[in-house]
């Protein structure tokens, strides 16, 4: 139930933001707005204010702003709930406005989606919650060198404690930044390490065969975290042994613990077996006996059940501090443009055959991710909404009639021809656009259902 409610809220907010952009700019340039609707079809809730009808309609797959001059165009008719009861003022029709004004109205929706993302990311940066799930370090603990592809082997030059500062000249400040940069950076990938004059250079094979090598690279790297306890779960083995937040783990038996990964590896390998842990607390060092609790997990690839030990502690994770107002705005802009670049890169990979269309997600995936994000926390949900808003902006700019990008192409053609396309041609192209969008939606939802069935019965 939570997933459905959150999905409706997420989609409703993003549709409202998008249509509000069209509405505000249309009003600003003098276009008569007949109706503002969230959803398609007949209304569930409706009221009139001034010359505009406001609806919440029963098909929650989008929204629209019905403007004078466009009220009868396209397959919109019944889908947009029929004609408005408001009398149309021909002098304020959309097509009576200058071309630049009409382009501004069409682009206002995607612009608002992007500005919404900037505002959300800036707000999260200001409160220090933008990167709350990220580890604010690029310091490497270990490199798992087993079976590394040839393109990646130079990365084994890294040693524990090395801090990666740049990837292809771009600064990285969190572990997520680093991994995303390693996956997306163009080959050759130049990795600058603090205190080293020579960069590590990785040369990948041409795409798409480089994908496996890049993921092998990020899987090989382990982040360095100090062996200091941030949390101790009540009632778990660590709590029963008397460990407290702030304790530093020094040794397990005779093995020195230099990083969190050292301790986690030993604890996971010791289910139901007592281990002697030397702990530094303040100026004293003492030893406790902890017996990791036996847990099981399923290997995501082999589906085999694995047994591991857990004592119920969490590591100290460096976090990104909050920003001032102006700095937060800069972070919001930078985060939004970076996410926009990621979406455009994914779209390019899809168009040139480097990614499979079967990887596309639709309403089912959005609903699932919305529910998961809400369960983690409001900051994660807001970040997801901002990223989804950028995705919707790019989607709406695709040159498909019925989308903003298609309407923009109509106006560009008018500017080149010095006269608008005929109404009949626009209607036929709009019908084609509806067919394309409908087919795409069926394909995406079919893929989602197929993936669900494979997980359910695989």
C-alpha positions in Angstrom: 0.0 0.0 0.0 2.9 2.4 0.9 4.4 1.8 -2.6 1.2 2.7 -4.4 0.6 5.9 -2.2 4.2 7.0 -2.7 4.1 6.3 -6.4 0.9 8.5 -6.8 2.6 11.3 -4.8 5.8 11.2 -6.8 4.2 11.1 -10.2 1.6 13.7 -9.1 4.2 16.2 -7.9 6.4 15.8 -11.1 3.4 16.1 -13.4 2.2 19.2 -11.5 5.7 20.8 -11.7 5.9 20.1 -15.5 2.4 21.4 -16.3 2.8 24.4 -14.0 5.7 25.5 -16.2 3.5 25.4 -19.3 0.7 27.2 -17.4 2.8 30.0 -15.9 4.6 30.9 -19.2 1.4 30.6 -21.2 -0.2 33.1 -18.8 2.8 35.3 -19.0 2.8 35.6 -22.8 -1.0 36.2 -22.9 -2.2 32.8 -24.1 -5.7 31.9 -22.8 -5.5 28.8 -20.6 -8.8 26.9 -20.7 -7.9 23.9 -18.4 -5.1 22.7 -16.1 -5.4 19.0 -15.5 -3.5 16.4 -13.5 -4.3 13.2 -15.3 -6.3 12.4 -18.4 -10.0 11.6 -19.1 -13.0 12.7 -17.1 -12.4 14.7 -13.8 -12.6 13.3 -10.3 -12.2 16.7 -8.8 -12.9 20.0 -10.6 -13.4 23.7 -10.0 -13.2 26.9 -12.0 -11.1 29.9 -11.1 -11.2 32.9 -13.4 -11.2 31.7 -17.0 -9.5 28.3 -16.2 -10.9 25.0 -15.2 -8.8 23.0 -12.8 -9.1 19.2 -12.9 -7.7 16.1 -11.2 -8.6 13.4 -13.7 -8.9 9.6 -13.3 -6.1 8.4 -15.6 -2.9 9.2 -13.7 -0.5 8.8 -16.6 0.3 12.5 -17.2 -1.3 15.8 -17.4 -2.0 18.7 -19.8 -2.6 22.4 -20.1 -5.4 23.0 -22.6 -4.7 26.4 -24.4 -6.9 28.4 -26.8 -6.0 27.5 -30.3 -4.9 24.0 -29.4 -8.0 22.8 -27.7 -9.2 20.6 -30.6 -5.9 19.4 -32.0 -4.7 15.8 -32.0 -6.1 12.7 -30.5 -6.5 14.7 -27.4 -10.3 15.1 -27.6 -11.7 12.5 -25.2 -8.3 11.8 -23.7 -8.2 15.3 -22.4 -11.8 15.2 -21.2 -13.4 17.0 -24.2 -14.0 20.7 -24.8 -13.7 23.3 -22.2 -16.9 25.2 -21.1 -14.9 28.4 -21.1 -15.5 30.6 -24.2 -12.4 30.9 -26.4 -10.9 34.3 -27.1 -9.4 34.0 -30.6 -7.1 36.9 -30.1 -5.4 35.0 -27.2 -5.0 31.7 -29.1 -1.6 30.0 -28.9 -1.0 30.2 -32.6 -1.5 34.0 -32.6 1.5 34.6 -30.4 5.0 35.2 -31.7 7.1 32.1 -32.5 9.6 32.8 -29.7 6.7 33.1 -27.2 5.3 29.7 -28.3 8.7 28.0 -28.1 9.0 29.4 -24.5 5.6 27.9 -23.6 6.6 24.5 -25.0 10.0 24.4 -23.3 8.6 25.7 -20.0 7.6 22.2 -18.8 11.0 20.5 -19.1 12.7 23.6 -17.8 10.5 23.4 -14.6 11.4 19.7 -14.3 15.1 20.6 -14.4 14.8 23.6 -12.0 12.8 21.3 -9.6 15.8 18.9 -9.6 18.2 21.9 -9.0 16.0 23.1 -6.1 15.7 19.6 -4.5 19.5 18.9 -4.8 20.3 22.3 -3.4 17.9 21.8 -0.5 19.5 18.5 0.3 23.0 20.0 0.0 22.0 22.8 2.4 20.8 20.4 5.0 23.7 18.0 4.6 21.5 15.1 3.4 22.3 15.1 -0.3 25.2 12.7 0.2 24.1 11.1 3.5 24.1 7.6 2.0 27.5 8.2 0.4 30.9 7.7 1.9 32.8 11.0 1.8 36.2 9.5 1.0 38.0 8.2 -2.1 40.6 6.4 0.0 41.3 2.8 -1.1 41.6 -0.1 1.3 42.3 -3.1 -0.9 42.3 -4.1 -4.6 41.0 -7.6 -5.2 43.4 -8.6 -7.9 41.9 -12.1 -8.6 41.0 -12.6 -12.3 41.2 -8.9 -13.2 40.9 -8.2 -17.0 44.1 -7.0 -18.7 42.7 -3.5 -19.1 42.3 -3.1 -15.4 45.5 -4.7 -14.0 47.3 -1.3 -13.6 44.9 -0.6 -10.8 46.8 -3.1 -8.6 49.4 -0.3 -8.2 47.1 1.2 -5.6 48.0 0.5 -1.9 46.0 0.7 1.2 45.5 4.3 2.2 45.9 5.7 -1.3 43.5 8.6 -2.0 42.2 9.0 -5.6 41.7 12.7 -6.3 40.7 12.9 -10.0 39.4 10.7 -12.8 40.2 12.2 -16.3 40.8 15.5 -14.7 37.5 15.6 -12.8 37.6 15.8 -9.0 35.9 13.1 -7.0 35.1 13.5 -3.4 32.9 10.5 -2.5 33.2 6.8 -3.1 30.0 6.9 -5.3 31.5 9.8 -7.3 34.6 7.7 -7.9 32.8 4.5 -9.0 30.5 6.4 -11.3 33.4 8.2 -12.8 35.3 5.0 -13.4 32.3 3.5 -15.2 31.5 6.6 -17.3 34.9 8.1 -18.1 36.1 7.8 -21.7 39.1 5.6 -22.4 42.0 6.0 -21.7 41.0 6.6 -18.0 43.6 8.6 -16.1 43.4 8.1 -12.3 45.3 10.7 -10.2 46.4 9.6 -6.7 47.3 12.0 -3.9 51.1 12.2 -3.4 52.0 10.4 -6.7 53.4 12.3 -9.6 52.5 9.6 -12.1 48.8 8.8 -12.8 47.4 5.3 -13.3 46.2 4.9 -16.8 43.6 2.3 -17.9 43.0 1.6 -21.6 39.7 -0.1 -22.2 38.6 -1.9 -25.4 35.9 -0.2 -27.5 32.3 -0.2 -26.3 30.2 -2.2 -25.6 32.9 -4.8 -24.8 34.4 -2.5 -22.2 31.3 -2.8 -19.9 32.4 -6.0 -18.2 35.9 -4.6 -17.7 34.6 -1.5 -16.1 32.4 -3.3 -13.7 35.2 -5.7 -12.8 37.2 -2.6 -12.0 34.7 -1.2 -9.5 34.1 -4.6 -7.9 37.9 -4.9 -7.3 38.1 -1.7 -5.3 37.3 -1.6 -1.5 36.8 1.7 0.3 39.0 2.4 3.3 37.1 2.9 6.6 38.8 3.1 10.0 38.1 0.2 12.4 36.0 2.4 14.7 32.5 1.6 15.8 29.7 4.1 15.0 26.8 2.0 16.1 26.2 -1.1 18.3 22.9 -2.8 17.8 21.1 -3.6 21.2 21.0 -7.2 22.1 23.5 -8.3 19.4 26.8 -10.1 20.1 28.8 -6.9 20.2 26.4 -5.3 22.7 26.5 -8.4 24.9 30.3 -8.3 24.9 30.3 -4.7 26.1 31.4 -2.9 23.0 30.4 0.8 22.7 30.2 3.4 19.9 33.6 5.0 19.5 35.6 1.9 20.3 38.5 1.2 18.0 39.2 -2.4 17.1 42.9 -3.1 17.3 43.4 -6.9 16.9 41.5 -10.1 16.5 43.6 -12.8 18.1 47.1 -12.1 16.8 46.0 -10.4 13.6 46.3 -6.6 13.6 43.2 -4.7 12.4 44.2 -1.8 10.1 40.8 -1.1 8.6 37.2 -1.9 8.9 37.4 -4.4 6.0 40.0 -6.4 8.0 37.6 -6.9 10.9 34.5 -7.5 8.7 36.3 -10.2 6.8 37.3 -12.1 10.0 33.9 -11.7 11.6 32.0 -12.9 8.5 34.2 -15.9 8.3 33.6 -16.9 12.0 29.9 -17.7 12.4 29.2 -19.3 15.9 33.0 -19.2 16.7 34.2 -17.1 19.5 36.9 -14.5 18.6 39.2 -12.5 20.9 39.0 -8.8 20.0 41.4 -6.2 21.4 39.7 -2.8 21.8 41.1 0.7 22.4 38.8 2.9 24.4 40.2 6.2 25.5 43.7 5.6 26.9 43.1 1.9 27.7 43.2 -1.3 25.6 41.3 -4.4 26.7 40.2 -7.7 25.2 36.6 -9.1 24.8 35.2 -12.3 23.5 32.6 -12.0 20.8 30.8 -14.8 19.1 29.4 -13.7 15.6 25.8 -14.7 15.1 25.2 -17.2 12.3 23.4 -15.6 9.3 22.6 -16.8 5.8 22.4 -15.1 2.4 21.8 -16.1 -1.2 24.5 -15.5 -3.8 22.8 -13.3 -6.4 24.6 -15.1 -9.3 24.9 -18.7 -8.2 21.8 -18.7 -6.0 23.8 -20.8 -3.5 23.2 -20.2 0.2 26.2 -18.7 2.0 26.7 -18.7 5.8 28.4 -15.7 7.5 28.9 -14.2 10.9 27.5 -10.9 12.2 28.1 -9.1 15.5 25.8 -6.1 15.0 28.1 -3.1 14.6 28.4 -0.3 12.1 31.5 1.5 10.9 32.2 5.2 11.2 31.5 6.6 7.7 32.8 10.1 6.7 29.9 12.2 5.6 29.6 15.3 3.4 28.9 18.4 5.5 26.1 20.8 4.8 26.6 23.8 2.5 25.8 27.5 2.8 22.9 28.9 0.7 24.9 30.0 -2.3 27.2 27.0 -2.2 24.1 24.7 -2.0 22.7 26.3 -5.1 26.0 25.6 -6.9 25.9 22.0 -5.7 22.3 21.7 -6.8 23.1 23.0 -10.3 26.2 20.8 -10.6 24.4 17.7 -9.4 21.5 18.3 -11.8 23.8 18.8 -14.8 25.8 15.7 -13.9 22.6 13.7 -13.7 21.4 15.1 -17.0 24.7 14.0 -18.5 24.2 10.5 -17.2 20.7 10.3 -18.6 21.9 11.6 -22.0 24.7 9.1 -22.0 22.3 6.2 -21.2 20.0 7.4 -24.0 22.9 7.6 -26.4 24.0 4.0 -25.5 20.5 2.9 -26.1 20.2 4.5 -29.5 23.6 3.2 -30.8 23.0 -0.3 -29.5 25.4 -0.3 -26.6 22.5 -1.0 -24.1 19.5 -3.2 -24.5 16.0 -1.7 -24.6 15.0 -4.5 -22.2 16.8 -2.6 -19.5 14.2 0.2 -19.7 12.1 0.8 -16.7 8.5 2.0 -16.6 5.7 2.7 -14.1 6.2 -0.6 -12.3 9.9 0.0 -11.8 9.2 3.6 -10.8 6.6 2.5 -8.2 9.0 -0.1 -6.8 11.9 2.4 -6.5 9.6 5.0 -5.0 8.5 2.6 -2.3 12.1 1.5 -1.6 13.3 5.1 -1.4 10.5 6.1 0.9 11.4 3.3 3.3 15.0 4.4 3.5 14.2 8.1 4.2 12.7 11.3 3.0 16.1 12.6 1.7 16.5 9.5 -0.5 13.0 9.8 -1.8 13.5 13.5 -2.7 16.8 12.7 -4.4 15.0 9.9 -6.4 12.2 12.4 -7.4 14.9 14.9 -8.6 16.6 12.3 -10.7 13.3 11.1 -12.1 12.3 14.7 -12.9 15.4 15.0 -15.0 14.6 11.7 -16.8 11.1 13.0 -17.5 12.5 16.3 -18.9 14.7 14.4 -21.3 11.9 12.0 -22.3 9.6 14.9 -23.0 12.2 16.5 -25.3 12.3 13.5 -27.6 11.1 14.6 -31.1 7.9 12.5 -30.9 4.6 14.3 -31.6 2.4 14.5 -28.5 5.6 15.1 -26.5 7.0 18.6 -26.0 9.9 17.7 -28.3 7.5 16.9 -31.1 5.6 20.2 -30.6 9.0 22.0 -30.6 9.8 20.4 -34.0 6.5 21.7 -35.4 7.5 25.2 -34.3 11.0 24.8 -35.7 9.5 23.7 -39.0 7.2 26.7 -39.0 10.2 29.0 -38.4 12.1 27.4 -41.4 9.1 27.4 -43.7 7.8 30.8 -42.6 4.3 29.3 -42.2 2.9 26.6 -39.8 2.4 23.0 -40.8 -1.2 22.3 -41.9 -3.6 21.1 -39.2 -4.2 17.9 -41.1 -0.5 17.1 -41.1 -0.2 17.9 -37.4 -3.1 15.7 -36.6 -1.6 12.7 -38.6 1.8 13.2 -36.9 0.1 13.4 -33.5 -1.8 10.2 -34.1 1.5 8.6 -35.1 3.1 9.9 -31.9 0.4 8.4 -29.8 0.9 5.1 -31.5 4.7 5.2 -30.8 4.3 6.2 -27.2 1.6 3.5 -26.7 3.8 0.8 -28.3 6.8 1.9 -26.1 4.7 1.8 -23.0 3.4 -1.7 -23.8 7.0 -2.9 -24.5 8.3 -1.4 -21.3 5.5 -2.8 -19.1 5.8 -6.2 -20.8 9.5 -6.2 -20.0 8.8 -5.3 -16.4 6.2 -8.1 -16.0 8.6 -10.6 -17.6 11.4 -9.6 -15.2 9.0 -9.9 -12.3 7.9 -13.4 -13.4 11.5 -14.5 -13.9 12.3 -13.3 -10.3 9.2 -15.0 -8.9 9.7 -18.3 -10.6 13.5 -18.3 -11.3 
